[in-house]
Amino acid sequence: MSEIGAEGAPRSATARSSAAAARVDRGRQAQPSGWWGMVLFLCSEVTLFGTLIGSYFYLDFIARRWPPAGIKAPDALAPAIATAVLVATVPLMWLALRAARAGRRWPAVAWIAAAMVIQAAYLAAQVLLFRHDLRQFSPRGSAYGSIYFTLLAAHHAHVLFGLLLDGVVLWKLARHGLSNYWLIGVRGLALYWYVVGGLAVVVLFTVLSPAL
């Protein structure tokens, strides 16, 4: 089947080469369904985090002491550095998306791979910080511990899910090429990390609020 439609424009369903996918992307008059699917998913996730953060500050408001006696206020330096490292991958995802929309497959792969390495390092560092905090106090010991660990665990789970998405998109781009389908995949992946990066900053300021 030809990649060119009746008026000389590539059909989205048959645009399997990088150049054809890029031409389809430039000719779009509306966002693709896959992009909107990611938007709806992220809206639900932002709502989830809004609920968790609202619960955190509600518990803070009604508590006599926050964090409770026996628990030190969180250290700001290490989490702030880790979050800055994660946020630094947002421009890398933007560069990957820019390369993909220009039909440049391997630069897109390289930028996603670079971002994935940094994101994995961030998650590893955060897991170590999470374990350190678990040694200091328990999520079962107080409302503070419960919401603190729940909020961090939810965020770390989203980073892990993003790493899985990175791996799938990288594998498909490297193995099968930059088709229209996977160009939309890159767009969705970039959007996911934009939102996760923003949430990381919000989560950071939330958990550090007792120390600010």
FIPAFI-393154 format. One line per 10 residues: number of its first residue (from 1); their letters; for each residue x negated, y negated, z negated of N, C-alpha, C. Coordinates in steps of 0.05 Angstrom, whole numbers, plus 5000, padded with zeros to 4 digits. Example, Ala and Ser with C-alpha at 12.3 -4.5 7.8 and 13.67 -1.06 7.14 Angstrom:
1 = as = 4736,5114,4844,4754,5090,4844,4736,5066,4844 | 4743,5045,4858,4727,5021,4857,4742,4999,4843
This chain:
1 = mseigaegap = 4983,5024,5000,5000,5000,5000,4982,4975,5000 | 4989,4955,5016,4973,4931,5018,4976,4915,4993 | 4955,4900,4986,4955,4882,4964,4967,4855,4971 | 4974,4851,4997,4983,4825,5006,5013,4826,5012 | 5027,4807,5002,5056,4806,5006,5063,4794,5033 | 5089,4790,5037,5099,4781,5063,5089,4753,5070 | 5085,4736,5050,5076,4709,5055,5046,4705,5051 | 5032,4727,5050,5003,4725,5048,4992,4725,5020 | 5010,4726,5000,5001,4726,4972,5000,4754,4961 | 4981,4761,4944,4979,4787,4933,5003,4794,4916
11 = rsatarssaa = 5013,4818,4918,5034,4827,4900,5022,4835,4873 | 5035,4827,4851,5024,4832,4825,5021,4862,4820 | 5041,4878,4830,5040,4907,4824,5018,4921,4839 | 5008,4910,4860,4988,4923,4876,4961,4909,4876 | 4958,4888,4859,4933,4874,4858,4914,4889,4840 | 4899,4907,4852,4881,4924,4836,4852,4916,4837 | 4845,4897,4854,4817,4887,4854,4816,4862,4838 | 4791,4855,4830,4788,4831,4813,4797,4806,4828 | 4789,4804,4854,4796,4780,4870,4826,4778,4873 | 4839,4800,4879,4868,4799,4883,4883,4793,4857
21 = aarvdrgrqa = 4873,4804,4834,4885,4798,4808,4882,4768,4802 | 4859,4757,4808,4854,4728,4803,4873,4711,4820 | 4877,4719,4845,4895,4704,4862,4924,4705,4852 | 4932,4729,4843,4959,4731,4831,4962,4713,4807 | 4941,4713,4790,4942,4697,4765,4945,4667,4772 | 4929,4658,4792,4931,4630,4800,4958,4623,4812 | 4971,4642,4824,4997,4636,4837,5021,4639,4819 | 5017,4646,4793,5040,4650,4776,5054,4624,4770 | 5080,4625,4770,5096,4602,4762,5108,4605,4734 | 5104,4628,4722,5113,4633,4695,5095,4654,4682
31 = qpsgwwgmvl = 5095,4655,4656,5078,4674,4642,5088,4702,4647 | 5069,4722,4649,5078,4749,4654,5091,4762,4630 | 5106,4783,4634,5121,4796,4612,5103,4806,4591 | 5079,4817,4598,5060,4827,4579,5051,4805,4560 | 5047,4781,4570,5039,4759,4554,5061,4752,4534 | 5085,4751,4543,5108,4745,4526,5111,4767,4505 | 5106,4792,4512,5107,4813,4492,5088,4809,4470 | 5063,4800,4476,5044,4794,4455,5053,4770,4438 | 5065,4750,4451,5075,4727,4436,5095,4736,4416 | 5114,4753,4424,5135,4762,4405,5123,4778,4382
41 = flcsevtlfg = 5104,4795,4389,5090,4811,4368,5076,4793,4348 | 5062,4773,4359,5047,4755,4341,5066,4737,4324 | 5089,4730,4335,5109,4715,4320,5117,4732,4295 | 5121,4758,4299,5129,4775,4276,5107,4777,4256 | 5082,4777,4266,5059,4779,4247,5055,4753,4232 | 5059,4731,4245,5056,4705,4232,5078,4703,4210 | 5102,4713,4216,5123,4713,4197,5116,4730,4172 | 5103,4753,4178,5094,4770,4156,5074,4755,4138 | 5055,4742,4150,5035,4728,4134,5047,4704,4120 | 5067,4691,4133,5081,4669,4120,5094,4679,4095
51 = tligsyfyld = 5106,4703,4096,5119,4714,4072,5099,4720,4050 | 5077,4732,4058,5056,4739,4038,5044,4714,4025 | 5038,4694,4042,5026,4669,4031,5047,4654,4014 | 5072,4654,4023,5093,4642,4006,5095,4656,3979 | 5093,4682,3980,5095,4698,3954,5071,4691,3936 | 5047,4688,3949,5023,4681,3933,5028,4655,3918 | 5037,4634,3932,5039,4608,3920,5063,4607,3901 | 5084,4623,3906,5106,4625,3887,5097,4637,3861 | 5082,4659,3863,5071,4671,3838,5052,4653,3824 | 5036,4638,3839,5018,4618,3827,5035,4597,3812
61 = fiarrwppag = 5057,4588,3824,5073,4567,3812,5085,4575,3786 | 5095,4600,3784,5108,4609,3760,5090,4620,3738 | 5064,4624,3746,5045,4636,3727,5035,4615,3708 | 5030,4623,3683,5018,4605,3664,4989,4599,3671 | 4976,4620,3681,4947,4617,3688,4943,4633,3714 | 4928,4621,3733,4924,4634,3759,4895,4629,3768 | 4879,4649,3771,4884,4678,3764,4887,4681,3733 | 4898,4704,3725,4902,4708,3696,4876,4711,3681 | 4878,4709,3655,4854,4711,3638,4840,4738,3643 | 4813,4736,3644,4797,4760,3649,4789,4763,3678
71 = ikapdalapa = 4801,4747,3696,4794,4748,3724,4782,4721,3732 | 4758,4721,3743,4745,4697,3751,4758,4686,3777 | 4757,4660,3781,4765,4649,3806,4747,4659,3828 | 4758,4664,3852,4743,4676,3873,4719,4659,3882 | 4697,4672,3889,4674,4659,3900,4680,4650,3928 | 4672,4625,3934,4679,4614,3960,4659,4618,3982 | 4633,4621,3975,4612,4620,3995,4614,4643,4015 | 4613,4668,4005,4612,4691,4023,4637,4693,4040 | 4661,4691,4029,4685,4692,4047,4686,4670,4067 | 4676,4646,4060,4676,4624,4079,4658,4629,4102
81 = iatavlvatv = 4634,4639,4096,4615,4646,4117,4626,4667,4136 | 4638,4688,4124,4649,4710,4139,4671,4700,4157 | 4688,4683,4147,4711,4672,4163,4700,4655,4186 | 4680,4639,4180,4668,4622,4201,4656,4640,4224 | 4645,4663,4216,4634,4681,4236,4657,4692,4254 | 4679,4699,4241,4702,4710,4256,4713,4688,4275 | 4717,4664,4265,4728,4643,4281,4709,4636,4305 | 4683,4641,4301,4664,4636,4323,4669,4654,4347 | 4683,4676,4343,4689,4694,4366,4712,4684,4383 | 4727,4664,4373,4749,4654,4389,4739,4641,4415
91 = plmwlalraa = 4718,4624,4414,4708,4614,4440,4698,4636,4458 | 4687,4658,4447,4678,4680,4464,4702,4693,4478 | 4724,4696,4464,4748,4707,4477,4758,4688,4498 | 4756,4662,4493,4765,4643,4514,4747,4645,4538 | 4721,4649,4534,4703,4652,4557,4709,4678,4572 | 4716,4699,4557,4723,4724,4570,4748,4721,4587 | 4768,4707,4576,4792,4702,4591,4787,4684,4616 | 4771,4665,4613,4764,4647,4635,4750,4663,4658 | 4732,4681,4650,4718,4697,4670,4738,4716,4683 | 4756,4728,4668,4775,4747,4679,4794,4733,4699
101 = ragrrwpava = 4803,4709,4692,4821,4694,4709,4807,4684,4734 | 4781,4683,4733,4766,4676,4758,4758,4700,4774 | 4766,4724,4765,4760,4749,4779,4732,4759,4774 | 4719,4750,4753,4692,4759,4746,4694,4781,4725 | 4694,4805,4733,4698,4828,4715,4677,4832,4695 | 4652,4833,4703,4630,4840,4684,4624,4818,4664 | 4625,4792,4672,4623,4772,4651,4645,4774,4630 | 4669,4780,4639,4691,4784,4620,4685,4807,4601 | 4675,4829,4612,4667,4852,4595,4646,4844,4575 | 4626,4829,4584,4604,4821,4567,4613,4803,4544
111 = wiaaamviqa = 4631,4784,4550,4641,4766,4529,4658,4781,4509 | 4675,4799,4518,4691,4815,4500,4674,4832,4482 | 4653,4845,4494,4635,4862,4479,4620,4846,4458 | 4611,4822,4465,4597,4806,4445,4615,4798,4422 | 4640,4791,4429,4659,4784,4408,4665,4808,4390 | 4667,4831,4403,4674,4855,4388,4652,4862,4367 | 4627,4859,4375,4605,4865,4356,4607,4846,4332 | 4612,4821,4337,4613,4801,4315,4638,4807,4298 | 4660,4813,4310,4685,4819,4295,4681,4844,4278 | 4667,4864,4289,4661,4888,4273,4643,4882,4249
121 = aylaaqvllf = 4623,4865,4253,4606,4857,4231,4622,4842,4210 | 4640,4824,4219,4658,4810,4200,4674,4830,4183 | 4686,4850,4196,4703,4869,4182,4686,4885,4162 | 4662,4893,4170,4644,4908,4152,4638,4891,4127 | 4631,4865,4132,4625,4848,4109,4649,4844,4091 | 4673,4842,4103,4697,4838,4087,4704,4863,4071 | 4699,4886,4082,4704,4911,4068,4686,4912,4043 | 4661,4904,4046,4642,4903,4023,4652,4884,4001 | 4661,4860,4010,4672,4841,3991,4697,4852,3977 | 4714,4866,3993,4739,4877,3982,4732,4898,3961
131 = rhdlrqfspr = 4712,4915,3966,4704,4935,3947,4692,4922,3922 | 4677,4901,3926,4666,4886,3903,4688,4875,3885 | 4709,4864,3897,4731,4853,3882,4746,4875,3867 | 4749,4898,3880,4763,4920,3867,4749,4929,3842 | 4723,4926,3841,4708,4934,3817,4712,4913,3795 | 4720,4889,3802,4724,4868,3782,4752,4868,3770 | 4772,4874,3786,4800,4875,3776,4816,4893,3794 | 4839,4902,3784,4856,4921,3798,4880,4908,3810 | 4889,4918,3833,4914,4907,3844,4939,4915,3827 | 4936,4934,3809,4958,4942,3792,4958,4927,3765
141 = gsaygsiyft = 4937,4912,3760,4935,4900,3734,4951,4874,3730 | 4957,4861,3752,4971,4835,3749,4984,4828,3776 | 5003,4809,3775,5015,4799,3800,4994,4786,3818 | 4974,4773,3805,4952,4761,3821,4937,4783,3836 | 4929,4804,3823,4914,4825,3836,4930,4838,3858 | 4956,4842,3854,4973,4854,3874,4975,4838,3899 | 4981,4812,3897,4985,4795,3921,4957,4789,3933 | 4937,4786,3917,4910,4781,3928,4901,4803,3946 | 4902,4828,3936,4893,4851,3952,4911,4857,3975 | 4937,4853,3972,4956,4858,3993,4951,4839,4017
151 = llaahhahvl = 4947,4813,4010,4942,4793,4031,4916,4799,4046 | 4895,4805,4031,4869,4811,4045,4871,4837,4061 | 4884,4858,4050,4886,4883,4064,4902,4880,4090 | 4923,4864,4089,4939,4859,4113,4922,4845,4135 | 4906,4825,4126,4890,4811,4146,4868,4830,4157 | 4855,4845,4140,4834,4864,4149,4846,4885,4168 | 4871,4893,4163,4884,4913,4181,4888,4901,4208 | 4894,4875,4209,4898,4862,4235,4872,4859,4250 | 4850,4854,4236,4824,4853,4249,4817,4881,4260 | 4822,4902,4245,4817,4929,4254,4833,4935,4279
161 = fgllldgvvl = 4859,4927,4279,4876,4932,4302,4865,4917,4326 | 4855,4892,4322,4843,4877,4343,4818,4890,4355 | 4802,4903,4338,4779,4917,4347,4787,4941,4365 | 4809,4954,4357,4819,4976,4374,4828,4966,4401 | 4842,4943,4401,4850,4931,4426,4826,4923,4443 | 4805,4912,4430,4780,4906,4445,4770,4931,4459 | 4769,4953,4444,4757,4977,4455,4773,4987,4479 | 4800,4987,4477,4816,4996,4499,4812,4979,4524 | 4813,4952,4520,4810,4934,4543,4782,4937,4555 | 4762,4939,4538,4735,4942,4549,4732,4968,4565
171 = wklarhglsn = 4743,4989,4555,4742,5015,4569,4756,5013,4596 | 4779,5002,4596,4794,5000,4621,4780,4982,4641 | 4770,4959,4632,4756,4941,4651,4731,4954,4662 | 4715,4968,4645,4690,4980,4654,4695,5004,4671 | 4716,5020,4665,4721,5045,4679,4738,5041,4704 | 4758,5024,4702,4778,5022,4723,4779,4996,4738 | 4765,4976,4727,4764,4950,4741,4784,4930,4731 | 4783,4906,4742,4800,4884,4733,4824,4882,4751 | 4844,4899,4746,4869,4897,4761,4886,4875,4749 | 4909,4870,4763,4927,4850,4752,4937,4859,4724
181 = ywligvrgla = 4942,4885,4721,4952,4895,4695,4932,4889,4673 | 4907,4894,4678,4887,4890,4656,4878,4861,4654 | 4883,4845,4674,4879,4816,4670,4899,4806,4651 | 4924,4815,4653,4944,4808,4633,4936,4819,4606 | 4924,4843,4606,4914,4854,4580,4893,4836,4567 | 4875,4824,4583,4855,4806,4573,4868,4781,4562 | 4889,4771,4576,4903,4748,4566,4916,4753,4539 | 4929,4776,4537,4941,4784,4512,4921,4787,4489 | 4898,4799,4496,4877,4804,4476,4866,4777,4466 | 4861,4759,4484,4851,4732,4476,4871,4718,4458
191 = lywyvvggla = 4896,4719,4466,4917,4706,4450,4918,4719,4422 | 4915,4745,4420,4915,4759,4394,4893,4748,4376 | 4869,4745,4387,4846,4736,4371,4848,4706,4364 | 4861,4690,4382,4865,4662,4374,4882,4661,4349 | 4903,4677,4348,4922,4676,4325,4908,4688,4301 | 4894,4710,4304,4881,4723,4281,4859,4704,4270 | 4845,4690,4287,4826,4670,4277,4839,4648,4261 | 4861,4638,4271,4876,4618,4256,4886,4629,4229 | 4897,4653,4229,4906,4665,4205,4884,4669,4185 | 4860,4676,4195,4837,4680,4177,4831,4655,4161
201 = vvvlftvlsp = 4833,4632,4174,4828,4607,4160,4849,4602,4139 | 4875,4607,4146,4897,4603,4127,4894,4622,4103 | 4888,4647,4109,4884,4666,4087,4861,4658,4070 | 4839,4649,4082,4816,4641,4066,4824,4619,4046 | 4837,4597,4056,4844,4575,4038,4864,4584,4017 | 4881,4603,4024,4901,4613,4005,4887,4627,3982 | 4870,4646,3988,4857,4662,3966,4837,4646,3951 | 4825,4625,3964,4806,4608,3950,4819,4584,3935 | 4845,4581,3938,4859,4558,3926,4854,4555,3896 | 4851,4577,3880,4846,4573,3852,4818,4561,3847
211 = al = 4800,4563,3866,4773,4553,3862,4768,4526,3875 | 4789,4516,3889,4786,4491,3903,4794,4467,3886
